[in-house]
Amino acid sequence: MPRLSNLLVEGVSVGGLETCLDLPEWKLAFDLGRCPDFAVNRATILFTHAHMDHMGGVAWHAATRHLRRLGAPTYIVPRENEAAFAELFEVWRKLDKSQLEHRLVALGPGEEFVLPNRLIVRPFRSYHRVPCQGYALWSRRRKLKPEHLDKSQDELRALRETDELAFDTLETPEFAFTGDTLIEVVERTEVVRKARVLAMEVTFLDELVNVQQCRDKGHIHLEEVLERADLFENEALLFTHFSTRYSAERVREILERRLPSVLRGRVTALLPR
């Protein structure tokens, strides 16, 4: 997988089978699917929704991290899933006769959580057949206000320690992942259009499943993306979650043929294996 705007994004995503996106440099992953082995190393998992192909491997993840002495993971889940998620682990504890230790963080749109790597995660609403949310990861840094730029190093050091008003706080949306969703998430959610790197499901690509049939399943069709090509301001886009109807070769062929110039140089496909 090439770097996307200097960010390494790896993983696996096949519609209906499994989705797990890995950001190894930031030590976190989105969704677990059947929990590929690389995901066991991730201590923080952000779940978009509770469909089996996105959450099915969670108990195995917790158990395997314990087996390998990797420490208890943190699971961030939509607020709608909090109670059932806790119940799921209570049942698995009875079956497995182990603690399956983890930290559960329920989070919803309008809320934020500071990750161990100091990035800020803010969920946004996605539109699927079950409650679903995407996530945006924001960096935050302080920038000295222009009126202080001519100060000496000693003066700047004192400002950093005592005067917060001497700095502006700058936030940048570094990465966004939509989860499973309708195309409306692009139109309604600014960070989806503006994040430096956007990972977005594009499940169906041609007439094998038409746009309305795709919408009925709660997914995005390539035709809908093409109609909105000018909306995407992202430096790089990763298309994910292709249907099992398409081989890797077929995905490449369709995208090479159909993507307009405004998108072609920025789009990478997370191809089925």
Buried (B, 14 or more C-beta within 10 A) or exposed (E): EEEBBEBEBBBBBBBBBBBBBBBBEBBBBBBBBBBBEBBBEBBBBBBBBBBEBBBBBBBBBBBBBBEEEEEBBBBBBBBBBBEEBEEBBEEBBEEEEEEBBBEBBBBBBEEEBEBEEEBBBBBBBBBBEEBBBBBBBBBEEEEBEEEEEEBEEEEBEEBEEEEEEBBEEEEEBBBBBBBBBBBBBBEBBEBBBBBBBBBBBBBBBBEEBEBEEBBEBBBBBBBBBEEEEEEBEBBBBBBBBBBEEBEEEBBEEBBEEBBEEEBEEBBBBBBBE
